Structures are given as structure tokens and as C-alpha cells.
Amino acid sequence: ALGRDYQEINRALLRLKKMPDESATPAERTAVLVKELPQSDRMAYKLLREYERGTYSTHPVDLYSARISGIEIRRMSIADRLRRFILGSSDSRKKL
């Protein structure tokens, strides 16, 4: 479940057409997402923290927090993609 939630970062990067190199670490991928979608910073780093905790640590993982973070990242990246489509621009920060 945690790996599936983390994959939302990769799916968001695909939606934003900003996939980093295959060798990019989870932290590097998260940094690219936050650069392209600044409003995702809190959720992206929370998801990264839980993913790293589950992968590299014996500390308990907050699966609920990871799931909510993944859902929010999905929502934000879809909204940004739609905004870019409607505006016909790669700059999603323009106001309608």
C-alpha cells in the first residue's frame, strides 16, 4: 500500500510532463514535484518521509497520512494539468 501511495509522486510528474531520469532517487523526484507544483510541498514531503520510513527504517509508518498525501498530490496535479490545458500554457500560475 505504501509503495502504491508513493507512486502518486511519479504519476503526478507524468501528468506535469516533468519526469526525472530513471536513476533519480525518491527525494530527487519529490524535489522536482515541489518545484513544478509548489503547493504540493507539505504533502509531497510527508509522503516521502513515510515512504523512506517504511523502506529504510524499523519505525512505524503512518499509512493513513501517506494515503491522504497521495490523494492530495493526485488532486493537485490533476487540477494543475487541467488549468494548463484550459489556459493553453505551460504556466499554471496564470490567473483566469
C-alpha positions as CSV (number, residue, x, y, z in Angstrom):
1,A,0.0,0.0,0.0
2,L,2.8,2.4,0.9
3,G,4.6,1.8,-2.4
4,R,1.3,2.5,-4.3
5,D,0.8,5.7,-2.4
6,Y,4.4,6.8,-3.2
7,Q,3.9,6.1,-6.9
8,E,1.5,9.0,-6.9
9,I,4.5,11.3,-7.0
10,N,5.7,9.6,-10.2
11,R,2.1,9.8,-11.7
12,A,1.9,13.5,-10.8
13,L,5.3,14.1,-12.5
14,L,3.9,12.3,-15.6
15,R,0.8,14.5,-15.6
16,L,3.0,17.5,-15.4
17,K,5.3,16.2,-18.1
18,K,8.4,16.5,-15.8
19,M,9.7,13.0,-15.3
20,P,13.2,13.0,-14.0
21,D,15.8,10.5,-15.0
22,E,15.1,6.8,-14.1
23,S,18.0,6.9,-11.7
24,A,16.5,9.8,-9.7
25,T,16.1,9.0,-6.0
26,P,12.7,9.4,-4.3
27,A,14.0,12.6,-2.7
28,E,15.1,14.0,-6.1
29,R,11.7,13.1,-7.6
30,T,9.9,14.8,-4.7
31,A,12.1,17.9,-5.2
32,V,11.1,18.0,-8.9
33,L,7.4,17.7,-8.0
34,V,7.6,20.5,-5.4
35,K,9.5,22.7,-7.9
36,E,6.8,22.2,-10.5
37,L,3.8,22.2,-8.1
38,P,4.9,24.3,-5.1
39,Q,1.5,23.9,-3.3
40,S,2.3,20.1,-3.0
41,D,5.3,20.7,-0.8
42,R,3.7,19.7,2.6
43,M,2.0,16.6,1.2
44,A,4.9,15.5,-1.0
45,Y,7.5,15.7,1.8
46,K,5.1,14.0,4.2
47,L,4.6,11.1,1.7
48,L,8.4,10.9,1.1
49,R,9.0,10.8,4.8
50,E,6.6,7.9,5.3
51,Y,7.9,6.1,2.2
52,E,11.5,6.4,3.5
53,R,10.4,5.3,7.0
54,G,8.7,2.2,5.6
55,T,11.6,1.4,3.3
56,Y,14.7,2.1,5.4
57,S,13.6,2.2,9.0
58,T,12.1,0.0,11.7
59,H,9.9,2.9,12.9
60,P,6.2,2.6,12.4
61,V,4.7,4.1,9.2
62,D,1.6,6.3,9.2
63,L,-0.2,4.7,6.3
64,Y,-3.2,6.9,6.7
65,S,-1.1,10.0,6.3
66,A,0.7,8.5,3.3
67,R,-2.7,7.7,1.7
68,I,-4.1,11.2,2.3
69,S,-0.9,12.8,1.0
70,G,-1.1,10.7,-2.2
71,I,-4.7,11.6,-2.7
72,E,-4.0,15.3,-2.3
73,I,-1.0,15.1,-4.7
74,R,-3.2,13.5,-7.3
75,R,-5.9,16.1,-6.8
76,M,-3.4,19.0,-7.1
77,S,-1.6,17.6,-10.1
78,I,-4.9,16.9,-12.0
79,A,-6.1,20.4,-11.2
80,D,-2.8,21.9,-12.5
81,R,-2.9,19.8,-15.6
82,L,-6.5,20.9,-16.3
83,R,-5.5,24.5,-15.6
84,R,-2.6,24.3,-18.1
85,F,-4.9,22.7,-20.7
86,I,-7.6,25.4,-20.3
87,L,-5.0,28.2,-20.4
88,G,-3.2,26.6,-23.3
89,S,0.0,27.4,-21.5
90,S,2.7,25.6,-19.5
91,D,2.5,28.3,-16.9
92,S,-0.2,27.1,-14.4
93,R,0.3,30.1,-12.2
94,K,-1.6,32.5,-14.5
95,K,-5.0,33.5,-13.3
96,L,-8.1,33.0,-15.4
